[in-house]
Amino acid sequence: MKPPTKHNTLNDKQLYILKLAYKFRFITAPLLAEYKDLKSRHSMYMTLELLAKQGYLLRRKDNTPFSNKGIRYGLAPKALPILRAEGLDEQVLHTMYRNKTVLEEFIDHQTTVLKLYIALRDPKLHIFSKTEQYVFEDFPQPRSDLFIRHIKPLKSKPNLYFLELYHDQPLFIIKKRLKALIAHYDTEWPDPNYPTLLYVLADERTAKNFQKYADSLLEDMGMEEEIGVLTTTLTELLNGGNL
């Protein structure tokens, strides 16, 4: 009998890149260079292009006039059995079959989440992407864009956050999500301490209006002591805002 064929011809660096594509859904050479603190984007671009040429990544490019988004890379079907063998979540991997057809707005959202992840990185923060949260069975559906554990001094409980990025959505959708998260806490969350809901919105005016709405809603429901809601703007967090 022949020995089992190695499931791929990828080196450790290439496999690591595929796992980052799983983690963030869509990635770019500039963002991955920043994620890995590389001075040059060129080597990252060449690695991504080679993986695309080998069929492990697909390339998505926005062809609208004057677009400067560059190439965004997502997992191709060929990569999924490899990551399945690595023990990554089957439910999440199944969604990757739609990478070729998802809308540009979805890809924009995912790359913006990656920008936030990079901007928020700190030794005191444990940050989980949406795909990484599927190991937590009690978390809401769909998962939040980021789950953050803020590690505090010894013997103190960490601060927990569900980060919700809604910088490009109308207010009624944001309100609907808030009500869904309140219902999740009320009916499914096993712990009396619910993560603070951190809404990242388009601008200060939207943030203030939504904060006022959230505070009023929770007060009316008698839940203002049980669920915390904070609002901020995308610009503030990308420019170094702290939790």
C-alpha positions, 0 to 999 in steps of 0.5 A: 500500500502506498503511504498516504499522500500529503494533503497539499504541497504547501509550506507552513507559511502558505498554510498560515496564509490560508488560515488567515483567509479562513479567519477573516474571510477576505484579505489583501496584501497591504492588510496582511503586511500590516497584520504581520508587521512587514515593511514590504507588501511585495512578498505578501502579494507574491505569496497570495498570487502564488496561492491563487495561481495554484487554485487555493485562493480566489481573486476578487477585484472591484471593477467599478470605475475609479475603484482603488480597493485592489485585489481581495483574496478569499478561500477557493474550494480547493483549500477547504479540504486542507483546512478541514483536515486541520480541524477548522469548523465545518459549518464555517468552511461550508460558507466559504463555497460562496466566496466567488459570488458574495457581493462587493459590500460583503467583501468591503465589510470583511476587510474593514473588520480586518482593519479594526482587528489590526487597529485594536491589537493590544497584549491586554486584548484577546480578539476573536474573529467571527469565524473563530467564535463558532467554537462558542456554542452559546454565542448569538447567530449570526456571530458578532464581527469581533468578540473581545476579552479585555484582560484585567489585573489578576483576580478581576474578571475580564471585560467582554465585548461583542463588537458590531460594525454597522458603519454602512447600514441604515438605523433600522437594521442596527436597531433590529440587531440590538433587539435580537441580541437582547432576546439572545441574552434573555433566552439563551445566554447561560451567564448573568454577565452579558458582554458589553455591546460595542456598536461601531457606527458611521459618524458621531451623530449616528452614534449619539442617536443610537446610544440614546435609543439603546439606553431608552429601550433597555430602561423601558425593558428594565434591563439597563443594569444587565446589558451595557451598550457603547457606541463609537465611530469607525474613524475613532477606532481606526485612529487609535481609540481604546476600549 
